């Protein structure tokens, strides 16, 4: 009996520890359309583009990518210099009611239906808010993570300076 109790306690500790280490990067409460428009407004003033990472906290590859770009100072600097980077929440499994469903549908239409590529998917908007590129993230992967060279090439190829 003591052994069963000890095993149950250990299992609960593992579950709690893993829940605490999973960082949420997507704001599940904000209207994604408002988030996009706020970023577009900023780019009109600073000359950057908007980089939308569409996905959700439910997506392990989305969280991996967020951690990957945050951990690498060269990638982080490239992003900071050229993009308003936003995490646009989309959760196809979440039951958020009619309003959340309407917001998600509008967001996907606004971004030219990028979900066809899976998640995460990256949508580049120019300073006018027009979709200029959709990037399938599978082309940036390598093994169980992402390839720095491929990620850097993607970001460099879609900077405002290069596109203009």
Secondary structure as UniProt FT lines:
FT   HELIX           2..21
FT   HELIX           32..46
FT   STRAND          49..55
FT   TURN            57..58
FT   HELIX           60..71
FT   HELIX           73..82
FT   STRAND          83..89
FT   TURN            92..93
FT   HELIX           97..110
FT   TURN            111..112
FT   HELIX           114..117
FT   STRAND          121..125
FT   TURN            127..128
FT   STRAND          131..136
FT   HELIX           137..140
FT   STRAND          141..142
FT   TURN            143..144
FT   STRAND          145..146
FT   HELIX           148..157
FT   HELIX           160..163
//
